Amino acid sequence: MKRQALILISIYLIIMCLGYIWCYPFFKIETILFDLIFRTVLWSISSYGLYIVLLILKKFSLLKNIAISKPFLITCLPYIYLIIFLVEGFIGLVMVFVFKTYVFAYSFFSILTILHATKLSQDLLNNYCTY
C-alpha cells in the first residue's frame, strides 16, 4: 500500500509539474498558479471522499449491513463516483485545450487520484459483496 501511494504521488507530481509548466506562459496573473495548486489539492481530497465514507461505515460496522441489503447499489457506487469525476475532468480538459481557459487546468490534473480511490473503494467492497 505504501509503495502504491508513493508511485501514485510521484506520477501525480510529474504530471502536475508538466501541466503547470505548459500552462505557465498563458497565465496573466501570477496568483492564478497558487489558485490552481489549491484547487488541485481540494479536488484530490474530494476524489477520495467516497473511500473515506466507506472507511467510516466499515468502522461503525454499517458497511456490511448496507452491502447485504443493497448489493447492487453498493457495488455500482464507486463507478458512478468515478464517472462523475471523469466527466468533470474531461470538461476541464476541453476547457483548457479547446477554449484556452487555463483556470480549469486543476480539474484534469487529479484524474489519477480518482482512479486510485475507485480501486481502493472496490477492494474494500469486495470483502463484503459476493457476485
N, CA, C and O atoms as a MOPAC input file, in Angstrom:
PM7 MOZYME 1SCF
protein

 N      0.82200 1    -1.19100 1     0.00000 1
 C      0.00000 1     0.00000 1     0.00000 1
 C      0.86600 1     1.25400 1     0.00000 1
 O      0.57700 1     2.19900 1    -0.73400 1
 N      1.92000 1     1.28100 1     0.80800 1
 C      2.77700 1     2.46100 1     0.85200 1
 C      3.52000 1     2.64200 1    -0.46800 1
 O      3.73000 1     3.76600 1    -0.92400 1
 N      3.91100 1     1.53200 1    -1.07100 1
 C      4.62100 1     1.61300 1    -2.34600 1
 C      3.69000 1     2.14600 1    -3.43500 1
 O      4.09900 1     2.95900 1    -4.26400 1
 N      2.44400 1     1.68700 1    -3.43000 1
 C      1.45100 1     2.17300 1    -4.38400 1
 C      1.25000 1     3.67500 1    -4.23700 1
 O      1.23600 1     4.41100 1    -5.22500 1
 N      1.09700 1     4.11600 1    -3.00800 1
 C      0.87500 1     5.54200 1    -2.76700 1
 C      2.08300 1     6.36800 1    -3.19500 1
 O      1.92100 1     7.46100 1    -3.73800 1
 N      3.28400 1     5.86400 1    -2.95900 1
 C      4.49300 1     6.58400 1    -3.35200 1
 C      4.60200 1     6.69500 1    -4.87000 1
 O      4.95400 1     7.75100 1    -5.39500 1
 N      4.30200 1     5.61500 1    -5.56800 1
 C      4.32500 1     5.65100 1    -7.03500 1
 C      3.26300 1     6.60900 1    -7.55500 1
 O      3.51700 1     7.38000 1    -8.48100 1
 N      2.06900 1     6.56200 1    -6.95900 1
 C      0.98300 1     7.44000 1    -7.37200 1
 C      1.34500 1     8.90700 1    -7.16800 1
 O      1.11000 1     9.73400 1    -8.04800 1
 N      1.91000 1     9.22700 1    -6.02300 1
 C      2.28000 1    10.61600 1    -5.74000 1
 C      3.36900 1    11.09100 1    -6.68600 1
 O      3.31400 1    12.22600 1    -7.16100 1
 N      4.35900 1    10.25100 1    -6.97400 1
 C      5.43600 1    10.68400 1    -7.87100 1
 C      4.92200 1    10.90200 1    -9.29700 1
 O      5.29200 1    11.88400 1    -9.94200 1
 N      4.07500 1    10.00000 1    -9.79300 1
 C      3.49700 1    10.20000 1   -11.12900 1
 C      2.62900 1    11.44300 1   -11.14300 1
 O      2.66000 1    12.22400 1   -12.09400 1
 N      1.86500 1    11.62200 1   -10.09300 1
 C      0.97400 1    12.77400 1    -9.99400 1
 C      1.76400 1    14.08300 1    -9.98500 1
 O      1.38200 1    15.04200 1   -10.65500 1
 N      2.85300 1    14.12700 1    -9.23600 1
 C      3.67400 1    15.34200 1    -9.19500 1
 C      4.31900 1    15.63600 1   -10.54400 1
 O      4.41600 1    16.79500 1   -10.94600 1
 N      4.75900 1    14.59900 1   -11.24200 1
 C      5.34400 1    14.80000 1   -12.57400 1
 C      4.30200 1    15.37000 1   -13.53300 1
 O      4.57800 1    16.31600 1   -14.27000 1
 N      3.09500 1    14.78400 1   -13.51800 1
 C      2.02500 1    15.28100 1   -14.39600 1
 C      1.65700 1    16.71300 1   -14.03200 1
 O      1.47300 1    17.54900 1   -14.91700 1
 N      1.54800 1    17.00500 1   -12.73700 1
 C      1.20400 1    18.35900 1   -12.30900 1
 C      2.26300 1    19.35900 1   -12.74100 1
 O      1.93400 1    20.41900 1   -13.27100 1
 N      3.52700 1    19.03500 1   -12.52100 1
 C      4.61100 1    19.95900 1   -12.87900 1
 C      4.64500 1    20.20600 1   -14.38700 1
 O      4.79500 1    21.34600 1   -14.82500 1
 N      4.50700 1    19.14900 1   -15.17700 1
 C      4.49200 1    19.33100 1   -16.63200 1
 C      3.29900 1    20.17300 1   -17.07400 1
 O      3.42400 1    21.01800 1   -17.96000 1
 N      2.15700 1    19.94400 1   -16.46300 1
 C      0.97000 1    20.73000 1   -16.80700 1
 C      1.11600 1    22.18700 1   -16.43200 1
 O      0.72300 1    23.06900 1   -17.19600 1
 N      1.68100 1    22.45200 1   -15.25900 1
 C      1.85900 1    23.84300 1   -14.84700 1
 C      2.89800 1    24.54900 1   -15.71100 1
 O      2.74700 1    25.72800 1   -16.03000 1
 N      3.94900 1    23.83100 1   -16.08700 1
 C      4.95300 1    24.43200 1   -16.97400 1
 C      4.33800 1    24.72200 1   -18.33400 1
 O      4.63500 1    25.74700 1   -18.94800 1
 N      3.47800 1    23.81800 1   -18.80700 1
 C      2.83000 1    24.01700 1   -20.10000 1
 C      1.85700 1    25.19400 1   -20.05700 1
 O      1.75800 1    25.95700 1   -21.01800 1
 N      1.13200 1    25.34300 1   -18.93200 1
 C      0.13700 1    26.41600 1   -18.82200 1
 C      0.74500 1    27.74600 1   -18.38600 1
 O      0.11200 1    28.78500 1   -18.57400 1
 N      1.93400 1    27.75500 1   -17.81800 1
 C      2.50200 1    28.95700 1   -17.20900 1
 C      2.60400 1    30.15700 1   -18.15300 1
 O      2.26800 1    31.26300 1   -17.72800 1
 N      3.04500 1    30.01200 1   -19.40100 1
 C      3.14800 1    31.20600 1   -20.25400 1
 C      1.80500 1    31.87300 1   -20.54600 1
 O      1.77100 1    33.03400 1   -20.95500 1
 N      0.71700 1    31.16700 1   -20.34600 1
 C     -0.59200 1    31.71900 1   -20.67200 1
 C     -1.26000 1    32.40600 1   -19.48800 1
 O     -2.32500 1    33.00400 1   -19.64300 1
 N     -0.64900 1    32.33000 1   -18.30300 1
 C     -1.23800 1    32.97500 1   -17.13500 1
 C     -0.98300 1    34.46900 1   -17.18500 1
 O      0.13300 1    34.91300 1   -17.45200 1
 N     -2.02600 1    35.23800 1   -16.92600 1
 C     -1.89800 1    36.69600 1   -16.91300 1
 C     -1.43400 1    37.19100 1   -15.54700 1
 O     -0.68700 1    38.16400 1   -15.44600 1
 N     -1.88300 1    36.51800 1   -14.51500 1
 C     -1.57100 1    36.93300 1   -13.14900 1
 C     -0.84800 1    35.77300 1   -12.45600 1
 O     -1.21100 1    34.61100 1   -12.63300 1
 N      0.16200 1    36.09800 1   -11.67700 1
 C      0.96100 1    35.06900 1   -11.00700 1
 C      0.18300 1    34.33000 1    -9.92000 1
 O      0.50500 1    33.18100 1    -9.61700 1
 N     -0.83100 1    34.95900 1    -9.32800 1
 C     -1.55900 1    34.29600 1    -8.24100 1
 C     -2.46100 1    33.18000 1    -8.74700 1
 O     -2.93300 1    32.36600 1    -7.95400 1
 N     -2.70900 1    33.12900 1   -10.05000 1
 C     -3.53700 1    32.05200 1   -10.59400 1
 C     -2.85400 1    30.70600 1   -10.38500 1
 O     -3.52900 1    29.70000 1   -10.16900 1
 N     -1.53300 1    30.67200 1   -10.44600 1
 C     -0.80400 1    29.42300 1   -10.24600 1
 C     -1.04800 1    28.87900 1    -8.83900 1
 O     -1.27200 1    27.68100 1    -8.66500 1
 N     -1.00600 1    29.75600 1    -7.83500 1
 C     -1.29800 1    29.33300 1    -6.46500 1
 C     -2.74100 1    28.85900 1    -6.35400 1
 O     -3.02100 1    27.87200 1    -5.67300 1
 N     -3.65300 1    29.55200 1    -7.01600 1
 C     -5.05800 1    29.16400 1    -7.00500 1
 C     -5.25000 1    27.78500 1    -7.62800 1
 O     -6.03900 1    26.98300 1    -7.12800 1
 N     -4.53600 1    27.50800 1    -8.71000 1
 C     -4.63000 1    26.19400 1    -9.35100 1
 C     -4.09600 1    25.08500 1    -8.45000 1
 O     -4.68100 1    24.00400 1    -8.37900 1
 N     -2.98900 1    25.35100 1    -7.76400 1
 C     -2.43500 1    24.34700 1    -6.84600 1
 C     -3.42500 1    24.06800 1    -5.71900 1
 O     -3.64100 1    22.91400 1    -5.35000 1
 N     -4.02300 1    25.12100 1    -5.17500 1
 C     -5.00300 1    24.96500 1    -4.10000 1
 C     -6.21600 1    24.17500 1    -4.58000 1
 O     -6.68600 1    23.28000 1    -3.87700 1
 N     -6.72900 1    24.49500 1    -5.77100 1
 C     -7.88000 1    23.76900 1    -6.31300 1
 C     -7.52600 1    22.31200 1    -6.61500 1
 O     -8.35700 1    21.42400 1    -6.42700 1
 N     -6.31900 1    22.06300 1    -7.07200 1
 C     -5.90000 1    20.69000 1    -7.35600 1
 C     -5.87300 1    19.85800 1    -6.08000 1
 O     -6.29900 1    18.70300 1    -6.08200 1
 N     -5.37600 1    20.43400 1    -4.99800 1
 C     -5.34100 1    19.71700 1    -3.72000 1
 C     -6.76500 1    19.43300 1    -3.23300 1
 O     -7.05400 1    18.32600 1    -2.77900 1
 N     -7.64600 1    20.41800 1    -3.32500 1
 C     -9.03500 1    20.20100 1    -2.91300 1
 C     -9.71900 1    19.13900 1    -3.76800 1
 O    -10.46700 1    18.30800 1    -3.25200 1
 N     -9.46300 1    19.16700 1    -5.06600 1
 C    -10.04800 1    18.18200 1    -5.98200 1
 C     -9.55400 1    16.77700 1    -5.63600 1
 O    -10.32500 1    15.81800 1    -5.65900 1
 N     -8.27300 1    16.66500 1    -5.31600 1
 C     -7.71000 1    15.35600 1    -4.98100 1
 C     -8.30100 1    14.81300 1    -3.68800 1
 O     -8.60800 1    13.62400 1    -3.59000 1
 N     -8.45900 1    15.67900 1    -2.70200 1
 C     -9.04800 1    15.23600 1    -1.43600 1
 C    -10.49900 1    14.81400 1    -1.64300 1
 O    -10.93900 1    13.80600 1    -1.09000 1
 N    -11.24000 1    15.58100 1    -2.43500 1
 C    -12.64500 1    15.22400 1    -2.65900 1
 C    -12.78300 1    13.95300 1    -3.48400 1
 O    -13.80100 1    13.26700 1    -3.39000 1
 N    -11.77800 1    13.62700 1    -4.29200 1
 C    -11.86300 1    12.38500 1    -5.06300 1
 C    -11.75200 1    11.15800 1    -4.16500 1
 O    -12.21700 1    10.08100 1    -4.53800 1
 N    -11.15000 1    11.30000 1    -3.00200 1
 C    -11.09500 1    10.20700 1    -2.03200 1
 C    -12.29000 1    10.22300 1    -1.08100 1
 O    -12.32800 1     9.45000 1    -0.12400 1
 N    -13.26700 1    11.09900 1    -1.33500 1
 C    -14.42100 1    11.25200 1    -0.44700 1
 C    -15.21400 1     9.98100 1    -0.24300 1
 O    -15.54200 1     9.63500 1     0.89200 1
 N    -15.53200 1     9.27300 1    -1.32600 1
 C    -16.31000 1     8.04100 1    -1.21200 1
 C    -15.53400 1     6.98200 1    -0.43700 1
 O    -16.11100 1     6.26200 1     0.37800 1
 N    -14.23500 1     6.88400 1    -0.68600 1
 C    -13.41800 1     5.90100 1     0.02700 1
 C    -13.39800 1     6.21000 1     1.53000 1
 O    -13.45400 1     5.29500 1     2.35200 1
 N    -13.31900 1     7.48200 1     1.88100 1
 C    -13.32200 1     7.87400 1     3.29800 1
 C    -14.67200 1     7.54400 1     3.93300 1
 O    -14.72600 1     7.05800 1     5.06300 1
 N    -15.76600 1     7.81000 1     3.20500 1
 C    -17.09800 1     7.47200 1     3.72000 1
 C    -17.22100 1     5.96100 1     3.92100 1
 O    -17.77600 1     5.51400 1     4.92400 1
 N    -16.71300 1     5.18200 1     2.98500 1
 C    -16.76700 1     3.72100 1     3.12600 1
 C    -15.93900 1     3.23900 1     4.31500 1
 O    -16.33600 1     2.30100 1     5.00700 1
 N    -14.79400 1     3.87200 1     4.55600 1
 C    -13.99300 1     3.50000 1     5.72900 1
 C    -14.72200 1     3.81900 1     7.02800 1
 O    -14.66100 1     3.04500 1     7.98400 1
 N    -15.41400 1     4.96000 1     7.06500 1
 C    -16.17700 1     5.32100 1     8.26500 1
 C    -17.31900 1     4.32700 1     8.48100 1
 O    -17.56500 1     3.89500 1     9.60700 1
 N    -18.01300 1     3.96600 1     7.40300 1
 C    -19.08400 1     2.96900 1     7.52100 1
 C    -18.54700 1     1.61500 1     7.97500 1
 O    -19.20500 1     0.90200 1     8.73200 1
 N    -17.35700 1     1.26700 1     7.51300 1
 C    -16.74500 1    -0.00100 1     7.92900 1
 C    -16.39200 1     0.03700 1     9.41300 1
 O    -16.55600 1    -0.95600 1    10.12200 1
 N    -15.91100 1     1.18000 1     9.87500 1
 C    -15.52100 1     1.29800 1    11.27700 1
 C    -16.72800 1     1.13700 1    12.20100 1
 O    -16.61700 1     0.53200 1    13.26700 1
 N    -17.87200 1     1.67400 1    11.79900 1
 C    -19.07700 1     1.56500 1    12.61500 1
 C    -19.91400 1     0.32900 1    12.27500 1
 O    -21.06200 1     0.22300 1    12.70600 1
 N    -19.35500 1    -0.59500 1    11.51300 1
 C    -19.98200 1    -1.87100 1    11.13800 1
 C    -21.29200 1    -1.68600 1    10.38000 1
 O    -22.18700 1    -2.52500 1    10.48100 1
 N    -21.41200 1    -0.62400 1     9.64200 1
 C    -22.60800 1    -0.38700 1     8.83800 1
 C    -22.42400 1    -0.82900 1     7.39000 1
 O    -23.40300 1    -1.07000 1     6.68300 1
 N    -21.18800 1    -0.93300 1     6.95500 1
 C    -20.92200 1    -1.26600 1     5.56100 1
 C    -21.41100 1    -2.67200 1     5.21700 1
 O    -21.94400 1    -2.90000 1     4.13100 1
 N    -21.23100 1    -3.60100 1     6.13200 1
 C    -21.67300 1    -4.97800 1     5.88500 1
 C    -23.19400 1    -5.04500 1     5.75600 1
 O    -23.71300 1    -5.74900 1     4.89000 1
 N    -23.91000 1    -4.31500 1     6.61300 1
 C    -25.37400 1    -4.31200 1     6.55200 1
 C    -25.87600 1    -3.69400 1     5.24900 1
 O    -26.82500 1    -4.19600 1     4.64800 1
 N    -25.24900 1    -2.61700 1     4.81700 1
 C    -25.64700 1    -1.97000 1     3.56200 1
 C    -25.32700 1    -2.87900 1     2.38500 1
 O    -26.11200 1    -2.98200 1     1.44300 1
 N    -24.17800 1    -3.53600 1     2.43800 1
 C    -23.79200 1    -4.43200 1     1.34400 1
 C    -24.73800 1    -5.62000 1     1.22800 1
 O    -24.99500 1    -6.10200 1     0.12500 1
 N    -25.25700 1    -6.09400 1     2.35200 1
 C    -26.19800 1    -7.21700 1     2.31900 1
 C    -27.57000 1    -6.75800 1     1.83000 1
 O    -28.21600 1    -7.45300 1     1.04600 1
 N    -28.01400 1    -5.59000 1     2.29200 1
 C    -29.36100 1    -5.14600 1     1.93000 1
 C    -29.44300 1    -4.56700 1     0.51400 1
 O    -30.46000 1    -4.74000 1    -0.15800 1
 N    -28.40800 1    -3.89500 1     0.05900 1
 C    -28.41300 1    -3.28500 1    -1.27700 1
 C    -27.10600 1    -3.59600 1    -2.00800 1
 O    -26.28500 1    -2.70000 1    -2.20400 1
 N    -26.90200 1    -4.84400 1    -2.41100 1
 C    -25.61400 1    -5.21200 1    -3.02400 1
 C    -25.36600 1    -4.54300 1    -4.37700 1
 O    -24.22800 1    -4.19700 1    -4.69300 1
 N    -26.41400 1    -4.35900 1    -5.17500 1
 C    -26.21800 1    -3.75500 1    -6.49600 1
 C    -25.79100 1    -2.29600 1    -6.37000 1
 O    -24.88800 1    -1.84200 1    -7.07400 1
 N    -26.44600 1    -1.56500 1    -5.46700 1
 C    -26.12200 1    -0.14900 1    -5.28000 1
 C    -24.70000 1     0.03100 1    -4.76600 1
 O    -23.96400 1     0.89500 1    -5.24200 1
 N    -24.32400 1    -0.77900 1    -3.80500 1
 C    -23.01500 1    -0.60000 1    -3.17500 1
 C    -21.87800 1    -0.99100 1    -4.11800 1
 O    -20.77700 1    -0.45400 1    -4.00400 1
 N    -22.12500 1    -1.91700 1    -5.04600 1
 C    -21.06000 1    -2.26400 1    -5.99000 1
 C    -20.96400 1    -1.25600 1    -7.12600 1
 O    -19.89100 1    -1.08600 1    -7.70500 1
 N    -22.05600 1    -0.58900 1    -7.45500 1
 C    -22.03600 1     0.40800 1    -8.54200 1
 C    -21.59600 1     1.78400 1    -8.06700 1
 O    -21.17300 1     2.60600 1    -8.88000 1
 N    -21.68400 1     2.04900 1    -6.78100 1
 C    -21.39900 1     3.38100 1    -6.25000 1
 C    -20.00200 1     3.90300 1    -6.58400 1
 O    -19.88600 1     5.06000 1    -6.98900 1
 N    -18.93000 1     3.10900 1    -6.43600 1
 C    -17.60700 1     3.64300 1    -6.79900 1
 C    -17.49400 1     4.01200 1    -8.27200 1
 O    -16.80400 1     4.96800 1    -8.62500 1
 N    -18.16200 1     3.26600 1    -9.11700 1
 C    -18.06600 1     3.54700 1   -10.54900 1
 C    -18.90000 1     4.76200 1   -10.94600 1
 O    -18.52600 1     5.50100 1   -11.85700 1
 N    -20.02000 1     4.97000 1   -10.27100 1
 C    -20.79700 1     6.19100 1   -10.50900 1
 C    -19.97200 1     7.40400 1   -10.09700 1
 O    -19.91800 1     8.40300 1   -10.81400 1
 N    -19.33200 1     7.30700 1    -8.93800 1
 C    -18.45400 1     8.37700 1    -8.44700 1
 C    -17.31000 1     8.61400 1    -9.43300 1
 O    -16.94900 1     9.75800 1    -9.70700 1
 N    -16.74500 1     7.53300 1    -9.96100 1
 C    -15.66100 1     7.63000 1   -10.93800 1
 C    -16.13200 1     8.32100 1   -12.21300 1
 O    -15.43700 1     9.19200 1   -12.73700 1
 N    -17.29500 1     7.94700 1   -12.71100 1
 C    -17.80200 1     8.54400 1   -13.94700 1
 C    -18.04800 1    10.03700 1   -13.77000 1
 O    -17.73900 1    10.82500 1   -14.66400 1
 N    -18.60000 1    10.43300 1   -12.62800 1
 C    -18.83700 1    11.85800 1   -12.38200 1
 C    -17.52500 1    12.62900 1   -12.40300 1
 O    -17.44700 1    13.68900 1   -13.02300 1
 N    -16.49500 1    12.12100 1   -11.74000 1
 C    -15.21200 1    12.81900 1   -11.70400 1
 C    -14.52500 1    12.81500 1   -13.06500 1
 O    -13.88200 1    13.79800 1   -13.43200 1
 N    -14.65000 1    11.72700 1   -13.81600 1
 C    -14.02900 1    11.68700 1   -15.14300 1
 C    -14.72100 1    12.62900 1   -16.12000 1
 O    -14.06100 1    13.23700 1   -16.96200 1
 N    -16.03600 1    12.75700 1   -16.01900 1
 C    -16.74900 1    13.72500 1   -16.86800 1
 C    -16.30500 1    15.14000 1   -16.52800 1
 O    -16.07900 1    15.95800 1   -17.42000 1
 N    -16.18300 1    15.42600 1   -15.24400 1
 C    -15.70100 1    16.75000 1   -14.83400 1
 C    -14.27700 1    16.98700 1   -15.32800 1
 O    -13.95000 1    18.08400 1   -15.78100 1
 N    -13.43300 1    15.96300 1   -15.24100 1
 C    -12.06900 1    16.08400 1   -15.75800 1
 C    -12.03300 1    16.29200 1   -17.25800 1
 O    -11.20800 1    17.05500 1   -17.75900 1
 N    -12.92500 1    15.61600 1   -17.98700 1
 C    -12.99300 1    15.79100 1   -19.43600 1
 C    -13.45300 1    17.19900 1   -19.79600 1
 O    -12.94300 1    17.79900 1   -20.74300 1
 N    -14.41400 1    17.72500 1   -19.04200 1
 C    -14.85700 1    19.10200 1   -19.28200 1
 C    -13.70200 1    20.06700 1   -19.05300 1
 O    -13.51600 1    21.00700 1   -19.82600 1
 N    -12.92200 1    19.84100 1   -17.99400 1
 C    -11.74700 1    20.67900 1   -17.75400 1
 C    -10.72900 1    20.56600 1   -18.86800 1
 O    -10.11900 1    21.56000 1   -19.26300 1
 N    -10.54300 1    19.35900 1   -19.37600 1
 C     -9.61800 1    19.13500 1   -20.49000 1
 C    -10.06600 1    19.89800 1   -21.73000 1
 O     -9.24600 1    20.52500 1   -22.40100 1
 N    -11.34900 1    19.85100 1   -22.03800 1
 C    -11.88200 1    20.58300 1   -23.18800 1
 C    -11.73200 1    22.08700 1   -22.98200 1
 O    -11.37600 1    22.81100 1   -23.91100 1
 N    -12.00400 1    22.55600 1   -21.76200 1
 C    -11.88900 1    23.99700 1   -21.48700 1
 C    -10.45600 1    24.47900 1   -21.66600 1
 O    -10.23100 1    25.59500 1   -22.13500 1
 N     -9.48500 1    23.64700 1   -21.29700 1
 C     -8.08700 1    24.05700 1   -21.41100 1
 C     -7.59800 1    23.97400 1   -22.85300 1
 O     -7.03300 1    24.93700 1   -23.37100 1
 N     -7.81000 1    22.84500 1   -23.49700 1
 C     -7.21800 1    22.64200 1   -24.82100 1
 C     -8.00400 1    23.27800 1   -25.96000 1
 O     -7.40500 1    23.73400 1   -26.93500 1
 N     -9.31500 1    23.32000 1   -25.86300 1
 C    -10.11700 1    23.86600 1   -26.96100 1
 C    -10.37300 1    25.35500 1   -26.77800 1
 O    -10.15600 1    26.14800 1   -27.69400 1
 N    -10.83700 1    25.73100 1   -25.58300 1
 C    -11.22300 1    27.11900 1   -25.35500 1
 C    -10.11200 1    27.96400 1   -24.74000 1
 O    -10.29500 1    29.16300 1   -24.52800 1
 N     -8.95600 1    27.35300 1   -24.44900 1
 C     -7.79000 1    28.04800 1   -23.88800 1
 C     -8.12300 1    28.78900 1   -22.59200 1
 O     -7.60300 1    29.87500 1   -22.33900 1
 N     -8.99100 1    28.19400 1   -21.77600 1
 C     -9.32000 1    28.73300 1   -20.46200 1
 C     -8.51100 1    27.94000 1   -19.44600 1
 O     -8.93400 1    26.86600 1   -19.01900 1
 N     -7.36900 1    28.45400 1   -19.06000 1
 C     -6.41600 1    27.68400 1   -18.26100 1
 C     -6.76000 1    27.63100 1   -16.78000 1
 O     -6.07300 1    26.96300 1   -16.00900 1
 N     -7.81100 1    28.32500 1   -16.37800 1
 C     -8.22700 1    28.27000 1   -14.98400 1
 C     -8.80400 1    26.89300 1   -14.64700 1
 O     -8.83700 1    26.51100 1   -13.47700 1
 N     -9.25500 1    26.15000 1   -15.64600 1
 C     -9.83100 1    24.82600 1   -15.42500 1
 C     -8.78100 1    23.71800 1   -15.46300 1
 O     -9.13200 1    22.53900 1   -15.49400 1
 N     -7.51700 1    24.07400 1   -15.46000 1
 C     -6.45500 1    23.06800 1   -15.53800 1
 C     -6.44000 1    22.14700 1   -14.32300 1
 O     -5.95900 1    21.01800 1   -14.41600 1
 N     -6.95300 1    22.60400 1   -13.19400 1
 C     -6.94400 1    21.77800 1   -11.98500 1
 C     -7.80400 1    20.53200 1   -12.12800 1
 O     -7.54100 1    19.52100 1   -11.47700 1
 N     -8.82500 1    20.59100 1   -12.96800 1
 C     -9.80100 1    19.50400 1   -12.98800 1
 C     -9.26300 1    18.22000 1   -13.59900 1
 O     -9.72400 1    17.13600 1   -13.24100 1
 N     -8.30400 1    18.30800 1   -14.50700 1
 C     -7.82900 1    17.05500 1   -15.09200 1
 C     -6.46600 1    16.63800 1   -14.57900 1
 O     -5.97500 1    15.57500 1   -14.95800 1
 N     -5.83300 1    17.43600 1   -13.72800 1
 C     -4.56100 1    17.01700 1   -13.15200 1
 C     -4.75600 1    15.91700 1   -12.11800 1
 O     -3.84500 1    15.12400 1   -11.88000 1
 N     -5.90700 1    15.86200 1   -11.51500 1
 C     -6.09500 1    14.89300 1   -10.43100 1
 C     -6.98800 1    13.72100 1   -10.81400 1
 O     -7.57600 1    13.08600 1    -9.93900 1
 N     -7.10000 1    13.42500 1   -12.09900 1
 C     -7.85200 1    12.24800 1   -12.53700 1
 C     -7.19400 1    10.97700 1   -11.99800 1
 O     -7.87600 1     9.99200 1   -11.71500 1
 N     -5.89000 1    11.00300 1   -11.86200 1
 C     -5.16300 1     9.84300 1   -11.35000 1
 C     -5.60800 1     9.48700 1    -9.93700 1
 O     -5.67600 1     8.30800 1    -9.59000 1
 N     -5.91000 1    10.48700 1    -9.12000 1
 C     -6.32800 1    10.19100 1    -7.74800 1
 C     -7.69900 1     9.54200 1    -7.70300 1
 O     -7.93600 1     8.67600 1    -6.86000 1
 N     -8.60800 1     9.93400 1    -8.58300 1
 C     -9.93200 1     9.30200 1    -8.56200 1
 C     -9.83600 1     7.85600 1    -9.03200 1
 O    -10.58800 1     7.00300 1    -8.56000 1
 N     -8.92700 1     7.57200 1    -9.95100 1
 C     -8.73700 1     6.18100 1   -10.37200 1
 C     -8.21700 1     5.33400 1    -9.21500 1
 O     -8.66600 1     4.20600 1    -9.01700 1
 N     -7.28200 1     5.87300 1    -8.46000 1
 C     -6.73600 1     5.15600 1    -7.30600 1
 C     -7.79600 1     5.00500 1    -6.21800 1
 O     -7.89900 1     3.94700 1    -5.59800 1
 N     -8.58100 1     6.04900 1    -5.98200 1
 C     -9.62500 1     5.98000 1    -4.95900 1
 C    -10.69200 1     4.95800 1    -5.32800 1
 O    -11.21400 1     4.26700 1    -4.45300 1
 N    -11.02200 1     4.85400 1    -6.60900 1
 C    -12.00600 1     3.86300 1    -7.04400 1
 C    -11.47300 1     2.45300 1    -6.84200 1
 O    -12.21800 1     1.55900 1    -6.44200 1
 N    -10.19700 1     2.24900 1    -7.11200 1
 C     -9.59200 1     0.93200 1    -6.90100 1
 C     -9.61500 1     0.56500 1    -5.41700 1
 O     -9.93600 1    -0.56900 1    -5.06300 1
 N     -9.27500 1     1.52100 1    -4.54800 1
 C     -9.30300 1     1.25800 1    -3.11100 1
 C    -10.72500 1     0.97300 1    -2.63100 1
 O    -10.94100 1     0.07000 1    -1.82300 1
 N    -11.69200 1     1.74000 1    -3.12600 1
 C    -13.08800 1     1.53000 1    -2.73100 1
 C    -13.57700 1     0.16100 1    -3.17400 1
 O    -14.25900 1    -0.53400 1    -2.42100 1
 N    -13.23300 1    -0.22300 1    -4.38500 1
 C    -13.67800 1    -1.52500 1    -4.88900 1
 C    -13.01700 1    -2.66500 1    -4.12500 1
 O    -13.66000 1    -3.68100 1    -3.86200 1
 N    -11.75100 1    -2.51700 1    -3.76700 1
 C    -11.08600 1    -3.54400 1    -2.95800 1
 C    -11.74800 1    -3.67900 1    -1.59200 1
 O    -11.89200 1    -4.78500 1    -1.07100 1
 N    -12.14800 1    -2.55300 1    -1.01700 1
 C    -12.82300 1    -2.57500 1     0.27700 1
 C    -14.19200 1    -3.23500 1     0.16600 1
 O    -14.58800 1    -4.00000 1     1.04500 1
 N    -14.91200 1    -2.94200 1    -0.90800 1
 C    -16.25000 1    -3.51400 1    -1.08600 1
 C    -16.21400 1    -4.98600 1    -1.46100 1
 O    -17.17100 1    -5.71100 1    -1.19000 1
 N    -15.13900 1    -5.44000 1    -2.07300 1
 C    -15.03300 1    -6.85300 1    -2.44800 1
 C    -15.03100 1    -7.77300 1    -1.23300 1
 O    -15.36800 1    -8.95100 1    -1.35000 1
 N    -14.66000 1    -7.25300 1    -0.07600 1
 C    -14.68800 1    -8.06000 1     1.14400 1
 C    -16.11000 1    -8.36200 1     1.60100 1
 O    -16.34500 1    -9.35700 1     2.28600 1
 N    -17.06300 1    -7.50600 1     1.22300 1
 C    -18.43000 1    -7.63700 1     1.72100 1
 C    -19.42900 1    -8.11400 1     0.67600 1
 O    -20.49800 1    -8.61300 1     1.02900 1
 N    -19.10500 1    -7.97200 1    -0.58200 1
 C    -20.06700 1    -8.29800 1    -1.63800 1
 C    -19.65000 1    -9.57500 1    -2.34800 1
 O    -18.47000 1    -9.79800 1    -2.61900 1
 N    -20.62600 1   -10.39900 1    -2.63900 1
 C    -20.38300 1   -11.59100 1    -3.44500 1
 C    -21.09900 1   -11.41200 1    -4.76700 1
 O    -22.20100 1   -10.86700 1    -4.82300 1
 N    -20.46900 1   -11.86900 1    -5.81400 1
 C    -21.04300 1   -11.66400 1    -7.14700 1
 C    -21.62800 1   -12.94200 1    -7.66700 1
 O    -22.15900 1   -12.97100 1    -8.77700 1

